[in-house]
Amino acid sequence: MKEYSDRCGQVGFNQNMNGFRHVQTVFFAVFGISISAFAAAQGKISAAIQPDAWQIVELANQARAAVGAAPLKWDPALAAAAHQHCLRMAAEGPIAHQYPGEPELTERAAHAGAHFSLIEENVAQADTPATIHSAWMHSPPHRKNLLNPEVDHVGIAIVASRGTLYAVADYERVVAVYSQAETEATIASLVQNRGVKILRDPSSARLACATDEDLPHTRSGPQARFVMRWQNTDLAHLPRELTAELSTGRYREAAVGSCSSQTDQGAFTAYRLAVLLY
């Protein structure tokens, strides 16, 4: 016995490097199949993994490998969120992505401690792991979620009730969690690699980060000749505009500051930064 529909759920967050544009796409899906809860880290089998769950993981990662996508790793926070929703599904009977009075997917995952820039969900009701995987793979929107190369972690939960299995699979692209100092150090290293000295005091850059207004002129100290503010989930690259400015060779020093994000990214994890060039 299996139950499914042709809708599927994905939520994504992206910020334009050179501004603050909130892009969010949502298409929700209900699909019934089965899975079991498991616990694994960095793609390795854990003694806590139930056999049917591990079968689903193996099948999913085999399918991903066939299309050149990296294997999914386990996120215990995401699994906790999936488990809470799975319990609700088993109690309600008909499967769904959200029930009356229940937070939506992004809120559930964030509340459980997951940090992400993209999150997707497949839900299911069925009898066997093989049926689960086959049904998802034969449903275009669910297949897209499962094989999405942009997601890198998964949390899965399963609850047996009324002679069937209720399952939730949440997929995400994880965002690393950094402190303010770690965030600034990461960006400072990228700027320094461009031949610019980093000032030790980040206060001016933190002030610039916390506002979109022009910085006040002061009588003491140099004035920044260029100010770059941006918000993103990726700390591995500098914005193109900032990279181009650094490439001119006109600057000798820089201040780097981070602050709380100011746009409404909801449960998505993002970093807001400012770089002042002197």
ZIWO-V621078 format. One record per pair of residues at least 4 apart in sequence whose ideal C-beta (glycine too) atoms are under 7 Angstrom apart, sorted by the first residue. I is the first residue (numbers start at 0). J is the second residue. Records with the same first field share a line. If there is no record, write none. Layout:
BEGIN
I: J, J
END
This chain:
BEGIN
0: 125, 126, 163
1: 31, 32, 124, 125, 130, 134
2: 31, 94, 124
3: 30, 31, 32, 134, 138
4: 28, 29, 30
5: 138, 140
6: 27, 28, 29, 140
7: 26, 28, 30, 121, 140, 141, 144
8: 26, 27, 28, 96, 104, 119, 120
9: 24, 26, 119, 144
10: 23, 25, 104, 105, 118
11: 23, 24, 117
12: 23, 116, 264, 267, 269
13: 22
14: 19, 20, 230, 231, 269
15: 19, 20
16: 229, 231, 238, 239
17: 229, 238, 240
19: 230, 262
21: 262, 263, 264
27: 96
28: 96, 140, 141
29: 94, 95, 96, 122
30: 121, 122, 123, 135, 138, 141
31: 94, 123, 124, 125
32: 123, 124, 125, 130, 131, 134, 135, 166
33: 123, 124, 125, 126, 127, 128, 130, 131, 157, 164, 166
34: 52, 55, 123, 128, 131, 155, 157, 166, 168
35: 49, 51, 52, 157
36: 49, 52, 78, 82, 155, 156, 157
37: 47, 48, 49, 52, 53, 56, 155
38: 45, 47, 48, 73, 75
39: 43, 44, 45, 48, 73
40: 73
41: 72
42: 70, 72
44: 48, 53
48: 52, 53
49: 53
50: 54
51: 55, 128
52: 56, 155, 157
53: 57
54: 58, 128
55: 59, 128, 131, 132, 155
56: 60
57: 61
58: 62, 132
59: 63, 71, 132, 145
60: 64, 70, 71
61: 65
62: 136, 145, 146
63: 68, 69, 70, 146
64: 70
66: 146
68: 146, 148
69: 151
71: 151, 152, 153
72: 151, 152
73: 78, 152, 153
74: 78, 113, 152, 153, 154, 171, 173
75: 79
76: 80, 111, 112, 113
77: 81, 108, 113, 152, 153, 154, 169, 171
78: 82, 154, 155, 156
79: 83, 111
80: 84, 107, 108, 111, 113, 154, 169
81: 85, 154, 155, 156, 167, 168, 169
82: 86, 156
83: 87, 107
84: 88, 107, 167
85: 89, 156, 157, 158, 165, 166, 167
86: 90, 158
87: 91, 98, 101
88: 94, 122, 165, 167
89: 158, 160, 165
91: 98
94: 122, 123, 124, 165
96: 104, 120, 122
97: 101, 103
102: 106, 107, 110
104: 108, 118, 120
105: 109, 118, 265, 266, 267
106: 110, 266
107: 111
108: 113, 115, 118, 169, 266
109: 113, 266
113: 171
114: 173, 174, 176, 268
115: 171, 172, 173, 174, 267, 268
116: 172, 174, 232, 267, 268
117: 149, 150, 171, 172
118: 169, 171
119: 144, 147, 150, 170
120: 167, 168, 169
121: 135, 141, 144, 145, 168
122: 166, 167
123: 131, 166
124: 163, 164, 165
125: 130, 131, 134, 163, 164
126: 130, 163, 164
128: 132
129: 133
130: 134
131: 135, 166
132: 136
133: 137
134: 138
135: 141, 142, 145
136: 142
138: 142
139: 143
140: 144
141: 145
142: 146
143: 147
144: 170
147: 170
149: 172
150: 170, 171, 172
151: 172, 173
152: 171, 173
153: 168, 169, 170
154: 169
155: 167, 168
156: 166, 167
157: 164, 165, 166
158: 165
159: 164
160: 165
174: 232, 268
177: 181, 182, 185
178: 182
179: 183, 257
180: 184
181: 185
182: 186, 234, 257, 270, 272
183: 187, 201, 255, 256, 257
184: 188
185: 234
186: 190, 234, 255, 272, 274
187: 191, 197, 255
188: 192
189: 237
190: 195, 197, 245, 253, 255, 274
191: 195, 197
193: 245
195: 245, 250, 251, 252, 253
196: 251, 252
197: 253, 255
198: 252, 253, 254
201: 205, 254, 255, 256
202: 206
203: 207, 254, 275
204: 208, 254, 255, 256, 273, 274, 275
205: 209, 256, 258
206: 214
207: 214, 226, 228, 256, 273, 275
208: 228, 256, 257, 258, 271, 272, 273
209: 258
211: 228
214: 223, 226
216: 222
221: 277
223: 275, 276, 277
224: 250, 276, 277
225: 244, 276
226: 273, 275
227: 238, 240, 241, 273, 274
228: 273
229: 238, 272
230: 260, 262, 269, 270, 271
231: 269, 270
232: 268, 269
234: 270
237: 241, 242
238: 242
239: 243
240: 244
241: 245, 274
242: 246
244: 276
245: 250
250: 276, 277
251: 277
252: 277
253: 274, 275, 276, 277
254: 275
255: 274
256: 272, 273
257: 270, 271, 272
258: 271
259: 271
260: 264, 269, 271
261: 271
264: 269
END
